[in-house]
Amino acid sequence: MGINYNQVFVNANRAGKGMKMAFINISLSMFLSAVKIVTGFLGHSYALITDGIESLVDIFSSTVVWGGLKIGVRPPDSNHPFGYGKAESLAAMIVSGTLLGVAIGIAIQSVKEILTPHHTPALFTLFVLVGVILVKELMYRFLLKTGEEIDSNALKADAWHSRSDALTSLAAFIGISISLIGGKGYESADDWAALFASGVIFFNGFRLLKSAVADIMDAAVSLDFEGKVKSLSKTVPGVIDIEKCRIRKSGLDFFIEIHIIVDGKISVAEGHRIGHEVKQALFNADLCIIDVVTHVEPVA
C-alpha cells in the first residue's frame, strides 16, 4: 500500500473550492479597487485612496493563493516524494508578508498626510465606503469558512486580507465622518484612521505569517490531532501501545510516522500485517492523511 490516492482525489475537490473563492475575490477586488481610487481622488480622501491600493494588493494575494492551491494538490512523484503541499504554505507566507508590507506602507503614507494640510473629504465618499465594507466583510466570511473547511492557511490568510480591506474602509468611514462633523482642523481625521487600520493589518499579517512559517518548519501538530491518530491506531488488533508518533502538515494534508508496539513473539509477516492495518485504519479516517509510515517495535 502506497500513497492514499483517495485522499489525493479529495484534495483536488478541496483545492477546487479554494481556487474558486480566490478567483471570486480577485474579480471583486478589481472592481472595488477602481471604485475606491476614483472616489478617493474626487472626494479628497487619502484613506479611501489607500483603501483602493490595498484592494490592488488583494488581487496579487488571491492570485498567489490560487497558484499555491493548484500546485499544492499535485500528488507525490519521483522528484517530490512528499508531494507539493508546501506550495500552499509558501503562498500563505507570501500573502502574510504582503499584509505586513501593506501595513507599513499605509502607516508611512498616513503620517505624511497627517503632516500635510489638505481638503476635508467629500460627503459622498461615505456612501461608497458603506458598500465596500459590506462586500469585503461578506467576502472575508466566505473565504474564512472555505479556508477552515479545507484547512488551507493560504486561503485563511487571503480571508484576513479581505477583512483588512474592510477594516481600512471602516477606519476611513470613521475618519471621514469625524472630519466632516468637526469641520476645520479635523481634515486629517481620515489619515489618523488609516494609521490605526495599518496597525490592525500588521498584527494579523504577523499572526498569519507565524502560522505559515510553522508549517514550513514542520512544527508539531495540535495535541488533539495527535491524540486522535494514536487512539485510532490502538484500536487495531495486535497493537499493544504507541511508542512514537511524528506528524507533519504539508499543505492540506498530513504525513505520519508512527511506531507501534506489538507482541515480540509474533512473526515478521504478522507484524508487517498489523502495520498495514494501522495504515489502512488511518487512511479510512476522515483526517486528511496522505501517507503513513509504520515501524513495528516488540513489547519490552
Secondary structure by P-SEA (a helix, b strand, c coil): cccaaaaaaaaaaaaaaaaaaaaaaaaaaaaaaaaaaaaaaaaccaaaaaaaaaaaaaaaaaaaaaaaaaaaaccccccccccccaaaaaaaaaaaaaaaaaaaaaaaaaaaaaaccccccccaaaaaaaaaaaaaaaaaaaaaaaaaaaccaaaaaaaaaaaaaaaaaaaaaaaaaaaaaacccccaaaaaaaaaaaaaaaaaaaaaaaaaaaaaacccccaaaaaaaaaaaaaccccccccbbbbbbcccbbbbbbbbbccccccaaaaaaaaaaaaaaaaaccccccbbbbbbbccc
